[in-house]
């Protein structure tokens, strides 16, 4: 098996991606090999955005969402009138 080599541009891209993810280039390489640079970069960006949302309190726990959705569904059902 031939050793893997990256171009200088790919190496910089991998290092930048690892910094963004808070990881090492060698750890990120596993994901880049599996999914490609573009997908891995997008996944890391979305993960970082999700973490930022949690840190800013812009999320709700599942139980609250489920409770509010049940209330909306129940309210909608009670407000409808029968046309038959």
N, C-alpha and C positions, 0 to 999 in steps of 0.2 A: 504494500500500500504506500502510495506517495504522500509525503507530509503535506499538510495544508499550508498554503502561503497566501497572504493577503497583499493586495496592492497598498501603497502608502495611503491612498485615499480611503480604502476600506478599513485599514488599521485605525485611522483617525476617526472614522465613523463609528467603529466598534468602541473605541475609547470614550467618545462622547456619549454614546448610548449607555455604556457601563456607568459613567458618572451620573447621568440622569436617573438611572435605576438604583444608584447606590450599591453597585455591585462591582465585580472585577471583569475585565475584558474576557478572561478565560471562562468565567461562569456564563457570561452573556453569549459567548460563541455557540454554546449548545443550542440556544433558542434561535440564533441567527441561522445556523445550519439547518435546523428543523423547519423554520417558518419564513426565513428570508429577512433581510434588513427592514424593508418597508413595513411589514406586518409587525415585527418586533418593536420597531420604533413607535408605531401607532399604539400598540398594546401598553407600552411603558408610559406614553403620554396620557392615555386614558386612565391608567392606574393612578398616576400622579394626580390627575384631576379629581378622581374619586376620593383619594386620600385628602386632598385639599377641601373638598365638600364636607367630609366627615369632620375635619378639624374646625371648620367654620360653622358647624352645627346645621348644615343644610340637608340633613338626611333624617329619616324617620325609621324607627324600628318596625319590623314586620308586623308585630301584633297591633300597633297603632294603625298602620295602613289597612290591615284586614278589618279592624273594628270600624274605621271610617267608611270603608267600602260597603260593609254590611249595612251600615246606617243609611248610606246613600241609596242602596238598592231597596231597602225597606221603605224609605221615604218615597221613592219613585213609584213603588207598587201601591202605596196608599193614596197617592194623589191622582191616579188614573181613574177615570170613570168608564163604566161599561157602556158600549154602544148597542148592545143587543137587547 
